[in-house]
Amino acid sequence: MKNVKFLILFIAIALINCERDDICAATTQTTPRLIVEFYDATDTDELLNVSRITVYGEGLVTDEDGNSIEPTEESDATLLFNENANSVELPLIIDAEGVETTITTRYVIEKDTDLRIEDEDDTTNSNIDIIEISYNTEFVYVSRACGYKSNFNSLGVARITDADNWISNIEIEETTQASIENENTTHVRIYH
């Protein structure tokens, strides 16, 4: 009887001292991606698919010698590859905690990729535009299970001008106030 009491007491103490598992819920907001949507330049409220779009970070697609190339197939380096789409989610680079510098990231956005890959006609070709995104990172504590996330402040987005731009204008949504804290809304509109 005495042993049973100790056993029950031991089990009760063990159960009281147990902590719940530290699992970050899937619904918890973590570091957001930059949400970009493509709109019709003539009807600025109308979403418009970009035909056969390919999106990748500048310098991320390389050949076996490490030289930058244009992708010829879908890979981990491409966010979209040769598909019709009216939006893309761009991951942003996170700087070291405590470093107060502006980070600049470039993305290649290619329209009509199929003309470069599949078309034998030299008179038709895809059109590549590069966008440059600048921002600062801010680390925010979420919870013990989730750790920290990064928010992005002082957002700036610009098109690198070339001889044949298909992107006519870029606007940062007023609702973001140049700060990216979640993926629940569009952050940038690209007009074409």
C-alpha positions as CSV (number, residue, x, y, z in Angstrom):
1,M,0.0,0.0,0.0
2,K,2.8,2.3,0.9
3,N,4.6,1.6,-2.5
4,V,1.3,2.4,-4.4
5,K,1.1,5.8,-2.7
6,F,4.6,6.6,-3.7
7,L,4.0,5.4,-7.2
8,I,0.8,7.6,-7.5
9,L,2.7,10.6,-6.0
10,F,5.6,10.1,-8.4
11,I,3.2,9.9,-11.5
12,A,1.3,13.0,-10.3
13,I,4.5,15.0,-9.9
14,A,5.8,13.8,-13.3
15,L,2.5,14.9,-15.0
16,I,2.4,18.3,-13.3
17,N,6.0,19.0,-14.3
18,C,5.5,18.1,-18.0
19,E,5.5,21.0,-20.5
20,R,3.5,21.0,-23.7
21,D,5.5,20.4,-26.9
22,D,7.1,23.4,-28.4
23,I,5.6,23.3,-31.9
24,C,5.3,26.4,-34.0
25,A,1.7,26.3,-35.4
26,A,1.3,26.4,-39.2
27,T,-1.0,29.4,-38.8
28,T,1.7,31.5,-37.0
29,Q,3.1,34.3,-39.2
30,T,6.7,33.9,-39.9
31,T,9.1,35.8,-42.1
32,P,7.0,37.1,-45.0
33,R,7.8,37.0,-48.7
34,L,7.2,40.0,-51.0
35,I,3.9,39.6,-52.8
36,V,3.9,41.0,-56.3
37,E,0.9,41.1,-58.6
38,F,0.9,42.0,-62.3
39,Y,-1.7,44.5,-63.6
40,D,-2.9,45.8,-66.9
41,A,-1.2,49.2,-67.6
42,T,-4.3,50.5,-69.4
43,D,-6.8,49.3,-66.8
44,T,-4.9,49.6,-63.6
45,D,-7.5,47.7,-61.5
46,E,-7.4,44.6,-63.7
47,L,-5.0,41.7,-62.8
48,L,-3.3,40.6,-66.0
49,N,-1.4,37.3,-66.5
50,V,2.2,37.7,-67.8
51,S,2.6,35.2,-70.7
52,R,5.1,32.4,-70.1
53,I,6.8,34.2,-67.2
54,T,10.0,33.0,-65.6
55,V,11.3,34.6,-62.3
56,Y,14.6,33.9,-60.5
57,G,17.1,35.8,-58.4
58,E,19.9,37.4,-60.4
59,G,23.0,35.2,-60.4
60,L,21.3,32.2,-58.9
61,V,21.0,30.1,-62.1
62,T,24.5,29.1,-63.1
63,D,26.2,26.5,-65.4
64,E,28.7,23.9,-64.1
65,D,31.5,26.5,-64.2
66,G,29.5,28.9,-62.0
67,N,28.7,31.4,-64.7
68,S,25.2,33.1,-64.7
69,I,22.9,31.7,-67.4
70,E,19.2,31.9,-68.3
71,P,17.3,28.9,-67.1
72,T,16.2,26.2,-69.6
73,E,14.1,24.2,-67.1
74,E,12.4,24.5,-63.8
75,S,14.8,24.2,-60.8
76,D,15.1,25.2,-57.2
77,A,16.6,28.5,-58.3
78,T,13.4,29.5,-60.3
79,L,10.3,30.8,-58.5
80,L,8.2,30.6,-61.7
81,F,9.3,28.9,-64.9
82,N,7.6,29.4,-68.3
83,E,4.0,29.6,-67.0
84,N,1.2,32.1,-67.2
85,A,0.8,33.9,-63.8
86,N,-0.5,37.2,-62.4
87,S,1.4,37.1,-59.1
88,V,4.7,35.9,-57.6
89,E,6.0,35.6,-54.0
90,L,9.6,36.8,-53.8
91,P,11.8,35.7,-50.8
92,L,14.0,38.4,-49.5
93,I,17.5,38.1,-48.0
94,I,17.8,38.4,-44.2
95,D,20.8,40.3,-42.9
96,A,22.6,39.4,-39.6
97,E,20.8,40.5,-36.5
98,G,21.8,43.9,-35.3
99,V,23.3,45.0,-38.6
100,E,21.6,48.3,-39.7
101,T,22.3,48.3,-43.5
102,T,20.1,48.5,-46.5
103,I,19.9,45.2,-48.4
104,T,19.5,45.2,-52.2
105,T,18.2,42.1,-54.0
106,R,17.6,41.8,-57.8
107,Y,15.1,39.5,-59.5
108,V,15.0,38.7,-63.2
109,I,11.5,38.6,-64.6
110,E,11.3,37.2,-68.1
111,K,8.2,37.5,-70.3
112,D,7.5,35.0,-73.1
113,T,10.2,32.5,-72.0
114,D,8.8,29.9,-74.5
115,L,10.1,32.1,-77.4
116,R,13.6,31.7,-76.1
117,I,13.4,28.0,-75.3
118,E,11.0,26.4,-77.8
119,D,10.9,28.8,-80.8
120,E,13.5,28.4,-83.6
121,D,12.6,31.8,-85.1
122,D,15.4,34.3,-84.4
123,T,13.1,37.2,-85.0
124,T,11.1,36.4,-81.9
125,N,12.6,36.4,-78.4
126,S,11.7,36.7,-74.8
127,N,11.9,40.0,-72.9
128,I,13.9,40.2,-69.7
129,D,13.4,43.0,-67.1
130,I,15.2,43.2,-63.8
131,I,13.7,44.7,-60.7
132,E,15.8,45.9,-57.8
133,I,14.4,45.7,-54.3
134,S,15.9,47.5,-51.4
135,Y,14.9,47.2,-47.7
136,N,16.1,47.0,-44.1
137,T,15.4,44.0,-41.9
138,E,13.8,44.1,-38.4
139,F,13.9,41.0,-36.1
140,V,10.7,40.4,-34.1
141,Y,10.3,37.7,-31.4
142,V,7.3,35.5,-32.2
143,S,7.4,32.8,-29.5
144,R,9.6,30.2,-27.9
145,A,8.5,27.6,-30.4
146,C,8.8,29.8,-33.5
147,G,11.7,31.9,-32.5
148,Y,12.2,35.2,-34.4
149,K,10.9,36.4,-37.7
150,S,12.0,39.2,-39.9
151,N,10.0,42.1,-41.1
152,F,11.2,44.3,-43.9
153,N,11.1,48.1,-43.7
154,S,11.9,51.1,-45.9
155,L,10.9,49.1,-49.0
156,G,11.9,50.4,-52.4
157,V,11.4,48.7,-55.8
158,A,12.7,49.9,-59.1
159,R,13.0,48.6,-62.6
160,I,16.4,48.5,-64.2
161,T,16.0,50.4,-67.5
162,D,17.1,48.7,-70.7
163,A,16.3,49.2,-74.4
164,D,13.1,47.1,-74.3
165,N,11.3,47.2,-71.0
166,W,8.0,45.3,-70.9
167,I,7.3,46.5,-67.4
168,S,5.8,50.0,-67.7
169,N,5.5,51.0,-64.0
170,I,6.0,49.7,-60.5
171,E,4.0,50.9,-57.4
172,I,4.4,49.9,-53.7
173,E,0.9,49.5,-52.2
174,E,-0.1,52.3,-49.8
175,T,-1.4,49.7,-47.3
176,T,2.1,48.4,-46.8
177,Q,3.5,51.8,-45.9
178,A,6.8,50.5,-47.2
179,S,6.8,47.8,-44.5
180,I,6.3,44.0,-45.1
181,E,5.0,42.2,-42.0
182,N,2.8,39.5,-43.5
183,E,1.8,37.7,-46.7
184,N,-1.9,38.6,-46.4
185,T,-1.9,41.4,-48.9
186,T,-0.2,42.5,-52.1
187,H,2.9,44.6,-51.5
188,V,3.9,45.6,-55.0
189,R,2.0,46.2,-58.2
190,I,3.8,45.8,-61.5
191,Y,2.0,47.2,-64.6
192,H,2.6,45.9,-68.1
